[in-house]
Amino acid sequence: MNNNNSFIKECIANALVDLMSTKEFKDITITEITKKAGVSRMSYYRNYFKKEDILNNYMTEILEKYGNQRQYIIDNNKDSMYPLILHAFNFFKKHENFVITLEKSNLSNIIQNKINDYIFNFYPEEHNETSSKYNLYILSGALYNTCKIWLINGCKETSEELAKIFVDRLFK
């Protein structure tokens, strides 16, 4: 049941993002989403209350996948931020369509908020000290905005070049 429900959620998310490439988010109906996804309205309402929930859930799921891969990188590169930042840029490149679609729909705050949550959950000890808390927001904002602009501009730099620029600027 869980795999089937994950598949249904993925179909719904893909349908919504696809529809957003040709139509305003506010004008997309639940009927259009379910028809494009090939699922029933009952399946939709079993998983979501509103369209924004689809995007929030999808972003949470892709960040979970990112986190699973991220731990391996941390374990094997304890002395350098470069592999971790490179992984982030490559990961966002993989989800380029999602990022650009949300940006064009003025919904990129969904991504930024989820990245904030992810970083705060990853560094829970940093919440208590004011300067550390702001450092996490600086990292989150810089990382997402750099990725977003890089993707929107057509990835003229390689992910390796961009990771080096980012690490040199923020961590040296």
Secondary structure, 3 states (H helix, E strand, C coil): CHHHHHHHHHHHHHHHHHHHCCCCHHHCCHHHHHHHHCCCHHHHHHHCCCHHHHHHHHHHHHHHHHHHHHHHHHHHCCCCCHHHHHHHHHHHHHCHHHHHHHHHCCCHHHHHHHHHHHHHHHCHHHHCCHHHHHHHHHHHHHHHHHHHHHHHCCCCCCHHHHHHHHHHHHHC
